[in-house]
């Protein structure tokens, strides 16, 4: 049973720019406290090492959470081709690739990377989740099995990448702009891209910012420090009549699903 909603007058959305090292639950707890007990939920977890757009739904707007979970997301991600880690990000200590010591191959150029992105990482692809992820494996979360040193059989699953493009590249660091659908792991892209380009490359995600969720962009988002001491109805975005399944600041014509 959910917690009783102590603020039935609060029904709407907050778009938060989640800081690094905060959990998504930290943000929900703060908003719950500042709203004096409103029902609060978020529309898609951001890891502590990721920053950016976190859509919070309050009161009756919590029924929209699943719609926003299904909507398009957009990320700015930086990958280091010279290292790898068990978590596919910097949560675990990265290990340098052996080939980096003497650089026994020519680093890929932009054209090579763009070709691989276009042919192997665009559209509907099969993606294996990270070992340290929240997917269920035989009734347990994969990250719990990984932390216990137990092998988990993680099967590839279909995800959709609407677009993926290079923002900046200076080997071994590559920054990408990614527009993707539900269930896409950017850490998996970081892990898989390097070896797909060249067998001596590795990949670890060094930075991740979610820049859009559905129609909401990071430019609209406010930091936790900008929240009022007491959240009132005027501080919320109104509940929409429908939720765009796509858009994510893409310029594409969105489709909508009813709440």
N, C-alpha and C positions, 0 to 999 in steps of 0.2 A: 504494500500500500504506500502511495506517495505521501510526502509531507503535506499537511494542511496548508492551504494558501491563505496567509494572513493579510494579504493585500489584494483583494479582488478588484480594486480599481486600477491595478497595474497590468495592462495587457498590451504588449508590443515588443519591439526589438531594440537591442543595443548592439552596435557594431564596435567591437573592442580591438585595439591593436595590442595583442598579447606580447609582453616583453619576453626576452630570453630568460630562461631558468624558472619562469612561472609555469605551473601546470595549468591545464584548462580548468581543473577543479578549483584551483586557487582563485581564478577569476570568477567562477560561479559563486564561490563562498563569499567573496568580497561584495558582489552585487546583491546576493541574498541578504547580507548584513546591512548594506546601505539602503536596501528597499524595505527593511524591517519585516522580513519573512515572506516575501513574494515567492511564488513557485518559479524556479529558474532552471533552464537547461541549455546546453550548447549544441550547436549543429555541426559537429565534427571536431574531434580532438586534434590539438596541436601538441607535439612532443615538447618537453622542456627546452630542448636545444633548437627549437624552431620559434620564429616570431611571426607576427602578422595577424591577419583578419580572423577573428573568432566571433561568430554570430551567436548572440544570446537571445533566447526566447523567454519571455516572461508571461505568467498567467495563462490566459487562453491561447496565447501565441505558441505555447509549447506543443500544441497539436501540429504545428508547421515543421517541427524539427526533422521529421523523416523526409519531408519535401526538400529541405535545404541540404540534408545529407546526400540526396540524389542529384543535387545540382552541380554544375561545373565548378571546378576550383582552378585557381591560377597561382603559380609559384615562381619565385626567383631562387635558383639553386646553384651553388658553386661546388664543383667536383674537383678533387685532386687525383690526377691519374697516377701519381707516384707512390700512393700508399693504399692500404686496405685495413679494415678492422672487423672484428667479429660482429659488431653492431651495424656496420656499414655507415657509421657516422663517428663523431668524436666522443661519444659516450664511453667507448673503450679505446685504449691506447692503440693508435695506428701503427702498422708495421710497414717499413719502406719496401718497395718492390726490389728484388735482387738486381734487376736489370738497370735500376737507376744509378747504381754505383759507378758504372763505366759508360752508361747510355750507349749500349751496343746496337742501337737502332735509331733511325731518324724519327723524331717526334712527328705525329700526324699533323698535316696542315688543315686549314679550315675547310677546304673542299672535301677532304676525306671524312672529316667528322660530320659535315652536313649530309653527305651521301648516306652514311650509316644511320643518322637520325631519321632521314626521309624514308629509307627502305626497311629499317628494323625497329624503329621506335615511334612510328606514327600510325594512327588508326587503331583498330582493335588488335592487340598483341597478347601473347601469353606471358604472364609475369609471375615469377616465384617470389612470394613475400620474404622479407628479411627473417633470419632465424630469431632475432629479437623483435618480435612483433606481437600484436594482440590477437592474431588469428587463432582459432581453436584447432587443436590437434588431439584427437582421441580424448576429448573432454577436458583438456587443459590448454591454457594459453601457451603459445609457442615460446614467449620470452621466459616463462617459468621453467620450461623444460631446458632451454638454453642455459639459464643461470644455474641449473642443477647439474649441468654437464651431460644431459641426456640428448641423444640424437632425435630429432623430429623430422618426419617425412613431410616436407612442405611441397605440395603439388602446385604446379603452375595453374594460373586461373586467368580468364580473359579480363582485360581492362582496356579502357579506351583513352588514347592520347589524341586530343583534337589538333594540337599543334605543339611543336617543340623547336625552338630556334636559339641560335647563339647570340648572347648579349655581349660577351667579352671572352677573349681567349689569349692567354700567354702561358704556354706550356710550363708546368703541368696543370695549371688551373684553368678551368672552363666554367663559365657562368651561362646558365640556360634560363630561358623563359618557357614555362611549361603550362599548357592548358589541358586539363585532363578530367576524366569522369571519376565516379565513385570507386573507391577501393584501390586507386593507384598509389603505389609506394614510390616516392621520389628516391628514397634510399636504394631501392632495387635498381632504378635507372642508374644511379651513381655506381653501384656495384657491377652492373652488367655492361655499361657502355664501353669502358676502356678495353676489356678483353675482347669485345666484339670488334673493335677497331684494329687491335693488334694484341697477340697473345702475351706480350711482355708488359702490357699496361695493366694497371690495377684501377681501383676507384673507391674513394671514400667521400661522403658528403660532408663538406666543411661548413656550409652555411645554408640555411633555408628560411625563406620568408614567404608566407602565403599572402599574395597581393589581392586576391579577390575570391569571393564565394558567391556564386550566382550573380546578382546585380550589384552586390556590395563590394566596394573597393577599399584599399588601404587609405586612400585619401579621405574617405568618409569616417574612418575609424578613429576612436579616441583612446588614449592610454588610460590605464586604471587610475593614474594620478589626477585625471581630469574629471572623474566621476564626482558628482555632488555628494555631500555627507548624507543627504537623504534623497533618494531617488523618487521623483514624482511623475505622474503621467506625462507632463510636458517634456520630460527628458527622454522619452521613448519615441522610436519610429513607429508609426501606426502599422497594424496588421494589414498586409496586402490581401486583395481579393483572390489573387493567385500567385504562385511561386514559379519564377522562370527555372526551367530545368537546365537550360544553358545560359549563356550570356557572359558570365565571368569577365566582364569588361572586354569582350572579344570583338565587339562590333557585329557579331552574327545576330540574325533575327532570332530572338528567344522563343521557345515554346513554353507553355505554362501548364502547371498541374494545380487542380483546385486544392484548397486546404482541407 
